[in-house]
Amino acid sequence: MPRCLVISAPASGSGKTTLTLALARAYRDRGLAVQCFKSGPDYIDPVFHTAATGRTSVNIDSWAMRRDTIEALAARGRDADLVLAEGSMGLFDGVAVPGISGTGASADIAEMMGWPVLLMLDPSGQAQTAAAVAAGLRDFRPGVRIAGVVLNRVASARHEDLVRRAMEGAGISVLGSLPRHAPIKLPERHLGLVQAAEHSHLDEIIGEAARLVAERVDLDALLQLAECTWTAGAKSAPRVTPPGQRIALARDAAFSFIYPHIVEGWRAVGAEIMPFSPLADEAPHGAGVAGDIDAVDAERAGVRADQGGDEVDEGRLAGAVRAEQGHDLARPHRQVQPVEGVGLAERLGEVGCLEGRIHL
């Protein structure tokens, strides 16, 4: 029987990503194949998932995707021993107007796929009331099954005992607890976690989190509660229409936001992906040399050069002459897209996804 979990919480900032990474690595260390997914449009968390499991994590989004697309993407977990899908925000949080197959809430994915939910619950500043919160989440939507909870940032043994007793009275399983000062928090900035590529000791951080969770969470009991009736179908990956036959793709420490399944889809229909690095002062392949390119993707949603030295190196971008010249050649065909950034980063953001050809 397959084992699947959606890792969710009442709100953002509860520790979902840390728990997901820790569980993924802890079970991988036990010899299990773990496949991660991310509910919602998040570029950052899936890269951490991939580092923890050794398998590419992709996004599944009920607001933006049809059900058959979600099922096709989820099918990459067919050979895994455990599927972990990290939620976004609170369990039931989504947009006001439903999209293609839902509001984008993590609960949509849980109900659609039949995956039980593990709640990461932070009882800071409360005790028995935490059980009322968990019970409310359990009863809010009949099609969503809560497997249990893991308590985070617990202040003391007495605090944990009070919460556990209340949870037991509400019929909710507590699978474990993490102390308030656990040394495994991942650094964040205003839009989310610091990117995985910026962590020089990421593997050690994930390993330490896995060891702590293995000591304080009942992994055997959790694995049993993760049993579900989901069966991965044999659906092929969704067809993605590329913007051109030859696609120049900005890829480096500053330009790293992209959905892996999109690139996979482009390649699957025969498109040629040509990475270039603005930070290394590389122009898009075909710009400034003999040949042509059909499209330039400067990762229009992911350019953030104005957030300080720990975001990207503004000086290196400012001096990237060839990359800027490549942008100028592409400018007549650009589609303007909103980005955060200044200088070259802003101009590359304007390139967006260009349809047409540049003849040189």
Secondary structure as the mmCIF struct_conf table of DSSP 4:
data_model
#
loop_
_struct_conf.conf_type_id
_struct_conf.id
_struct_conf.beg_label_comp_id
_struct_conf.beg_label_asym_id
_struct_conf.beg_label_seq_id
_struct_conf.end_label_comp_id
_struct_conf.end_label_asym_id
_struct_conf.end_label_seq_id
STRN STRN1 ARG A 3 ARG A 3
STRN STRN2 CYS A 4 SER A 8
BEND BEND1 PRO A 10 ALA A 11
TURN_TY1_P TURN_TY1_P1 SER A 12 GLY A 13
BEND BEND2 SER A 14 GLY A 15
HELX_RH_AL_P HELX_RH_AL_P1 LYS A 16 ASP A 29
TURN_TY1_P TURN_TY1_P2 ARG A 30 GLY A 31
STRN STRN3 VAL A 34 SER A 39
BEND BEND3 GLY A 40 PRO A 41
BEND BEND4 TYR A 43 ILE A 44
HELX_RH_AL_P HELX_RH_AL_P2 ASP A 45 THR A 53
BEND BEND5 GLY A 54 ARG A 55
STRN STRN4 VAL A 58 ILE A 60
TURN_TY1_P TURN_TY1_P3 SER A 62 ALA A 64
BEND BEND6 MET A 65 MET A 65
HELX_RH_AL_P HELX_RH_AL_P3 ARG A 67 ALA A 74
HELX_RH_3T_P HELX_RH_3T_P1 ALA A 75 GLY A 77
TURN_TY1_P TURN_TY1_P4 ARG A 78 ASP A 79
BEND BEND7 ASP A 81 ASP A 81
STRN STRN5 LEU A 82 GLU A 86
BEND BEND8 MET A 89 GLY A 90
TURN_TY1_P TURN_TY1_P5 LEU A 91 PHE A 92
BEND BEND9 ALA A 96 VAL A 97
BEND BEND10 ILE A 100 GLY A 104
HELX_RH_AL_P HELX_RH_AL_P4 SER A 106 MET A 113
TURN_TY1_P TURN_TY1_P6 GLY A 114 GLY A 114
STRN STRN6 VAL A 117 LEU A 121
TURN_TY1_P TURN_TY1_P7 SER A 124 GLY A 125
BEND BEND11 ALA A 127 ALA A 127
TURN_TY1_P TURN_TY1_P8 GLN A 128 GLN A 128
HELX_RH_AL_P HELX_RH_AL_P5 THR A 129 PHE A 140
TURN_TY1_P TURN_TY1_P9 PRO A 142 GLY A 143
STRN STRN7 ILE A 146 VAL A 154
HELX_RH_AL_P HELX_RH_AL_P6 ALA A 157 GLY A 169
TURN_TY1_P TURN_TY1_P10 ALA A 170 GLY A 171
STRN STRN8 VAL A 174 PRO A 179
TURN_TY1_P TURN_TY1_P11 ARG A 180 HIS A 181
TURN_TY1_P TURN_TY1_P12 PRO A 183 ILE A 184
HELX_LH_PP_P HELX_LH_PP_P1 LYS A 185 PRO A 187
STRN STRN9 GLU A 188 ARG A 189
TURN_TY1_P TURN_TY1_P13 HIS A 190 LEU A 191
STRN STRN10 GLY A 192 LEU A 193
HELX_LH_PP_P HELX_LH_PP_P2 VAL A 194 GLN A 195
HELX_RH_3T_P HELX_RH_3T_P2 ALA A 196 GLU A 198
TURN_TY1_P TURN_TY1_P14 SER A 200 HIS A 201
HELX_RH_AL_P HELX_RH_AL_P7 LEU A 202 ARG A 216
STRN STRN11 VAL A 217 VAL A 217
HELX_RH_AL_P HELX_RH_AL_P8 LEU A 219 LEU A 225
TURN_TY1_P TURN_TY1_P15 ALA A 226 ALA A 226
STRN STRN12 GLU A 227 GLU A 227
HELX_LH_PP_P HELX_LH_PP_P3 LYS A 235 ARG A 239
BEND BEND12 PRO A 243 PRO A 243
BEND BEND13 GLN A 245 GLN A 245
STRN STRN13 ARG A 246 ALA A 250
BEND BEND14 ASP A 252 PHE A 255
HELX_RH_AL_P HELX_RH_AL_P9 PRO A 260 ALA A 268
TURN_TY1_P TURN_TY1_P16 VAL A 269 GLY A 270
HELX_LH_PP_P HELX_LH_PP_P4 ALA A 271 ALA A 271
STRN STRN14 GLU A 272 PHE A 276
TURN_TY1_P TURN_TY1_P17 PRO A 278 ASP A 281
HELX_LH_PP_P HELX_LH_PP_P5 GLU A 282 PRO A 284
TURN_TY1_P TURN_TY1_P18 HIS A 285 GLY A 286
BEND BEND15 ALA A 287 GLY A 291
STRN STRN15 ASP A 292 ILE A 293
BEND BEND16 ASP A 294 ASP A 294
STRN STRN16 ALA A 295 ASP A 297
TURN_TY1_P TURN_TY1_P19 ARG A 300 ALA A 301
BEND BEND17 ASP A 306 GLN A 307
TURN_TY1_P TURN_TY1_P20 GLY A 309 GLU A 311
HELX_RH_AL_P HELX_RH_AL_P10 GLU A 314 ALA A 318
TURN_TY1_P TURN_TY1_P21 GLY A 319 GLY A 319
HELX_RH_AL_P HELX_RH_AL_P11 VAL A 321 ALA A 330
HELX_RH_3T_P HELX_RH_3T_P3 ARG A 331 HIS A 333
BEND BEND18 GLU A 340 GLU A 340
HELX_RH_AL_P HELX_RH_AL_P12 GLY A 343 VAL A 351
STRN STRN17 CYS A 353 CYS A 353
BEND BEND19 GLY A 356 GLY A 356
STRN STRN18 ILE A 358 HIS A 359
#
